[in-house]
């Protein structure tokens, strides 16, 4: 079979042109390369299962979750009562304004050079006027009779 020999010869040429890369040394591989190698070998799921302890899924009501968060002190139980001599929120002093933000060079340029203005008729492209010719020459100049020109202008 000639085609099989040709195919094998082509395969050999391609293997010589693009040799198979040797596996990188696991000691010098980065963590992402190690994870990629495990994924290629089909061992990634086992690594993930080893890294995460098994937690039994359980149904938790919102009230139970809130009680657990309060017990862990991540959510305050309630707003503390204001002191007796405290002013109402409307009479308290306003917080100081935040410091001004530094502007980027582009924003500084825009503030200095750019101005907003309403659009006018010169902002829109010129439209072709119907009945007018778009060329600089007379398209009827080479005709001997003026019959077509008269019909065109009327």
C-alpha positions in Angstrom: 0.0 0.0 0.0 1.7 3.1 -1.2 -0.5 5.6 0.6 0.4 4.0 4.0 4.1 4.3 3.3 3.6 7.9 2.2 1.6 8.6 5.3 4.2 7.1 7.6 7.0 9.0 5.9 5.0 12.3 6.3 4.5 11.4 10.0 8.2 10.8 10.5 9.1 14.2 8.8 6.6 16.0 11.0 7.9 14.3 14.1 11.4 15.5 13.2 10.2 19.0 12.5 8.3 19.3 15.8 9.8 17.1 18.4 7.8 16.1 21.4 8.6 18.3 24.3 10.1 16.7 27.3 8.1 16.9 30.5 9.3 19.8 32.7 11.0 19.0 35.9 8.4 18.9 38.7 10.9 20.5 41.2 11.3 23.7 39.0 7.6 23.9 37.8 5.5 26.8 39.1 2.3 26.0 41.0 0.2 26.8 38.0 2.2 24.5 35.8 1.8 21.7 38.4 -2.0 22.3 38.5 -2.1 22.2 34.7 -0.1 18.9 34.6 -2.5 17.4 37.2 -5.5 18.5 35.1 -4.0 17.0 32.0 -3.4 13.7 33.8 -7.0 13.7 35.3 -5.9 14.1 38.9 -7.2 17.6 39.4 -10.5 16.5 41.0 -8.6 14.4 43.5 -6.4 17.3 44.5 -9.4 19.6 45.0 -11.1 16.9 47.1 -8.0 16.6 49.2 -7.7 20.4 49.7 -11.3 20.9 50.7 -12.6 19.0 53.7 -16.0 17.3 53.1 -18.8 19.4 54.6 -22.2 17.8 54.9 -24.8 19.9 53.1 -27.5 21.1 55.5 -30.6 23.2 55.2 -30.3 26.4 57.2 -33.1 28.8 57.6 -32.3 32.5 57.4 -33.0 32.9 61.1 -30.5 30.2 62.0 -27.9 31.7 59.8 -28.4 35.1 61.3 -28.2 33.7 64.8 -24.9 32.0 63.9 -23.5 35.2 62.5 -24.5 37.1 65.6 -22.9 34.4 67.8 -19.7 34.8 65.8 -19.9 38.6 66.3 -19.7 39.4 62.6 -23.1 41.2 62.6 -24.0 43.6 65.5 -27.1 42.6 67.4 -28.7 46.0 67.1 -27.8 49.6 66.9 -26.5 50.8 70.3 -28.8 53.2 72.1 -27.7 56.8 71.8 -26.5 58.5 75.0 -29.0 60.6 76.9 -27.3 63.9 76.2 -26.6 63.2 72.5 -28.0 65.5 69.8 -30.5 64.2 67.3 -28.9 63.3 63.9 -30.2 66.5 62.3 -28.4 68.7 64.9 -25.1 66.9 64.8 -22.2 68.5 62.9 -21.8 67.4 59.3 -18.8 65.3 58.6 -15.9 67.3 57.0 -15.9 67.1 53.2 -13.5 64.6 51.7 -10.2 65.9 50.4 -10.2 66.8 46.7 -9.1 64.0 44.4 -6.1 64.4 42.3 -7.0 64.6 38.6 -5.2 62.7 35.9 -3.3 64.6 33.2 -6.1 63.8 30.7 -8.8 65.2 33.1 -6.7 68.3 33.6 -6.3 68.8 29.9 -10.1 68.3 29.4 -10.9 70.9 32.1 -8.6 73.4 30.5 -9.1 73.0 26.8 -12.5 71.3 26.2 -15.7 73.3 26.2 -19.2 72.0 25.7 -21.4 73.8 23.1 -24.7 73.0 21.4 -24.5 71.4 18.0 -25.3 73.7 15.1 -25.9 73.3 11.3 -22.2 73.3 10.6 -21.7 70.1 12.7 -23.8 68.0 10.2 -22.5 66.9 6.8 -23.6 68.8 3.8 -26.4 67.0 2.0 -26.7 66.6 -1.7 -29.3 68.9 -3.1 -31.7 67.1 -5.4 -31.6 68.2 -9.0 -28.0 69.3 -8.8 -25.1 67.6 -10.4 -22.3 66.3 -8.3 -19.6 66.6 -11.0 -17.6 69.7 -12.1 -18.2 69.2 -15.8 -21.3 69.4 -18.0 -22.5 65.9 -18.7 -24.5 67.2 -21.8 -21.7 69.1 -23.4 -20.8 66.4 -26.0 -24.4 66.1 -27.2 -25.2 68.0 -30.3 -28.9 68.7 -29.6 -30.3 70.4 -26.5 -33.4 68.3 -26.3 -32.2 66.3 -23.4 -31.0 69.3 -21.6 -34.3 71.1 -22.0 -36.2 68.1 -20.6 -33.7 67.9 -17.7 -34.1 71.5 -16.7 -37.8 71.6 -17.0 
